[in-house]
């Protein structure tokens, strides 16, 4: 039982940044924007938020600036697609290249100058700390629910808050109206461009916090020239939007599922030793297959979504389509 609980806790640990990325992309797509630049946005939020957190030794300022830097990516995307009417798919891909490039440029410059900061003590304590204290010592339940860092709980609260915003507020109603039918929303006085800008910035800001999680929690601020801190989590988040049917609450268990697939990679030997009668076969599968599994399922979700009949009310009808007011 301890092994199972630990595996589920790790699934939450690895699923939290996916929840940030998925929730942010849901906000963007519900307002009619198809931003495929989640990977790049997370990368910008990661490097910007991490450096600010390190220089100030404050996790709160790191979160704020990760949101700001991610939001700036959303602002750029909104300007290109809403004001200049650029193709949204191409722009999103360009944002990924741009964001990862900015991340690598800043990181490599600091590494070359030998000024890339490690996490100071207070920040490291905040990242690894358990905000519920003694509750984490409760057998099983404590490990599963109360042993995580504060960013995990922020991810859950953000998803719930976005759901309430989408479903229970006038601003959320306008957002969904623009995403479904911008012509109809415009005809009743909704400023379509403003709604797209606000929600594009908001969604990308949330995504940027997911990048900070990858920097501080998953990678512990250790720079690697082998690849970015984001490591494909942005692309998985894009697929999770479909998996979650554009619902922030469904994204909660969607991120847990993918977090479980990632967590299993480091627990193969332990699972085989603990359950040799039923899981010995897992030891014969190459480790590379387990690393590939989350991305393979991501590809399958995208393929299945493209060939199945669209269900009414799931994907916003105006998602990815530029709105030309003069053609209304």
N, C-alpha and C positions, 0 to 999 in steps of 0.2 A: 504493500500500500504506500509506503514512503517513496518508493521509486516512481509510482504512478503520480502521486501528488507533486513530486519534484518536477516531473516531466510536464505536467499541466501548468505549474508555476512558471517554468521556462517558456512555455507556449505563450503565456501572457506577457512575459518579458520581451520576447521577440516580436510579438504581435502589436505592441503599443505603437512603434513608429509607423507600421502599416495602417493603424487606425487613424493616426494623424493625417497621413497622406491620402487615405481614402475619404475621410470626412471632408478635407479641404477640396478634393476634386469633385465630390458630390455637390458642394456649394457652387463651384464654378459651373458644372454641367447643368445643374438645376436652373441656372440663370441663362442658359443657352450657349455657354462657352465650352468648347471641346479642347481643353488644354492638355496636350500630351507631354508637356514639359515638366511633369512632376519630379522626375529624376534630377533635372537641372535645378529646379526650385528648391528641392531638399538639399542639394549640394551647396547652394548659395546660403540658405538658412543655416546649414551646418557650420560652414567656415566663418560666416559673419557672427552668428550667435556664440560659437565656441570662443572665438578670439575676444569678444566683448566680455563673456563670462570669466575668462581667464584673467584679462587685464584688470577687471574690477573685483574679482573673486566673489561674484554674485550670480547665482543661478537665475534669480528673478530678472536681472538685466540681460542675461543671456537669452532667456525666453522672449523678452520684449524685443530684443534686437534680431533674434531669429525670425520673429513674426514680421518685423519691419523689412528685413532684407528679402524674405519670401514675398511679402506684399509688394515690394518694388518690382519683383519679377512678374507678379500679377498685373501691376500697373502697366508694365511694358507690353505684356501680352494683350491687355485690353486696348491699349493705344493702337497697336498694330492691327488688331482684328475688328475692333468696334469703330475706331475713327478712320483708319486707313483701309479697312475692309480686306485685309490680307487673308489668304487661305488659312483656316484655323489649324488644320492638320500639319501643314508645312511649318507654320509658325511655332506650334508646340514642339515639333522635333528640333527646330532651330533653338528654341529655348533650352532644351536639354543639352545640346552641344554648347551653347553659350554658358549655361550655369555650371556645368562640369568643368569647362575651360577656365572660368573665373576661379573656381575652387582650386584647381590645380595650379594656376598661375600664382595665386596668393600663397598657397601652401609651399610650393617649391621655392618661391622667392624667400620666404621666411626660413625654410630649411637651409638654403644656400648661405644665408646670412647668419645661420645658427641662432636665430632668435625665435624659432617656433616654440610657443609656450606649452609646458605641461600643466595639468590641472593643479592649482594650488590646493592646500589642505582643506580649507573651508568648503570650496566648491566640490571637491572630491567627496567630502563627508555628506554634503547635501544630495549629491547624485546617488550615492550608495546607501543613504540613510533610510530608515523605516519610519515614516511619519506616524504610524499607529502604535509605535513602541511595544509595550508588553503584549498587545493583542497578537503580535506575530508569533508568540510562543505557544499559542493555543494549538494543540495537536491537530494536524491535518488542515483544519480550516484556517488557522493562523498562517501557515506556509502558503496556502493557496490564495488567500484573499488579502492578508495584511502584511506581507513581507516584501512588498515592492517599493521601488523608489517613487518619489512624488510625481514624476512625469507620467507614470503609468496611470495614476488616478486623474491627472489632468487630461490625459487622452480620453478617458471614459467620460469625464464631465463635459469635455468639449463636444463629443458625439451626442450626448444627451441635450446639451444646450442648443446645438445646431438643429436637432430634431424639433425642439420646442420653437425655435426661431422659424423654421420652415412651416410648421403646421399650425402654430398658435398666434402668430403675429401678422399685422398688416404688411409689414415689410417683407415677410416670408411669402405672403400671398402674392405680392407684386413680383417677387423673384420667380415664383413658380409660373405665374401668368406670362412673364416675359420668356421664360424657357419653353413654354408650351406653344404660345401664340403671340409673338411680339406685335403683330399687326392689331390684334384685338386689344392688347394691353395699351398700345399707343392711342387707339381710338377713344379710350376712356380717360386719357390724360396722364398715363404712366410714362415717365421719362425713361425710355428703353435704354439709352446709352448710359445714363446715370446708374441704373440698376445693374447693368453688366459690369461697369467699372467697380462699383462698391463690392459686389459679390465676388468678382474676379480677384480683387485685392484681398478680401477677407479669406477666401478659399486658399489662395497662395500663401497667405500669412500663416494659416493653420498648418499647411504643408511644410513651411519653413521650420516650425517647431519640431516636426518629425525629424528633420535633418539634424537639429540640435541633439535629439535623443540618440541618433546614430553616432554622433560625434562623441558625446560624453558617456553614454551608457554602454552601447555595443562595442565601441572601439576605444573607450577610455582615453581619448585624445591622442592616441598613438598614430603618428603619420606613417603612411606606407606609400611607396612609389608604385606598388603593384596595381593599384586601382583606387577608386574613390571610397570614402566612408559609406556612401549610400548603397553600393554593391547590388544594384538592381532592385532595391526595395521600391523605388519610384514606379517602375514598370509593373511590379506586382500590385501596387496600389491602384493603378489604372484598371487592371483586370478585376480587382476587388470591388470597384464601383459597380461593375456589371453583376458580379457574384452577389452583391448586397442589394441588387435591384434599386439602386439610387436611394437607399434608406440608411441614415446614420446608425439606427439601432441594429439593423441587420449587419451593418459593417462591424459591430462588436463581435459577433460570433464568426463572421467571415475572417477577421483578422486573427482570431483565436485559432481557426483551422489552419491558416497559413503559418502562423507562429508555431503551431505544433509540428508542421512539416519541417520547419527550420530547426526546431529544438531536437527533433529525433536524430539529426545528423551527429550530434555530439554525445548521444546516449546509446548508440548501437551496442557497444561492448557491455555496458551496464545492463541493458535490457536482456541481452543474450545470457548473461550470467545469472540474472534474477529469474528469468523464465526459460530455462534451457529446453524444457519439453515442447514448448510451442513456438519459440522464436529463434531457434538455432539457425534456421534458414536465412535469417537476416544477415548473419556474419559472412555468408557466401556472396552477397551482393556487393559489388565495388562501391567504395565510398563516394565516388564521383556520381553515381546514380542518385544517391540521396541528396547530393548538392544540386543536382539537376531537377529533382522532383518538383519543387515549388514553381520553377519557371516552365516546366513541362505542363503542369496543371494550369498555369496562367495562359499558355498558348491554347490549350484545349478549351478553356472558358471562352476565349475570344473567337475561336473557330465555331464552337457550338452556338454562340450568340449570333454569329453572322449567317448561319444556315437555318436557324429556327424561326418560326413565325413570331413576329413582334407581338408582345402582349400590350393591350391598351393600358396606358397610364404608367408604364415603367420608364422607358427612356424618354426624356423630354423631346417633344416633336421638333422643337427649334434648335436642339443641341447641335452645334457644329455648323449651323447655317447662318451666314451673315445677313443682317437685316438692312435693307435699303428703304429708307422711309419714303423716298420720292416715288417708289413703285407701289406703295400701299393703295 
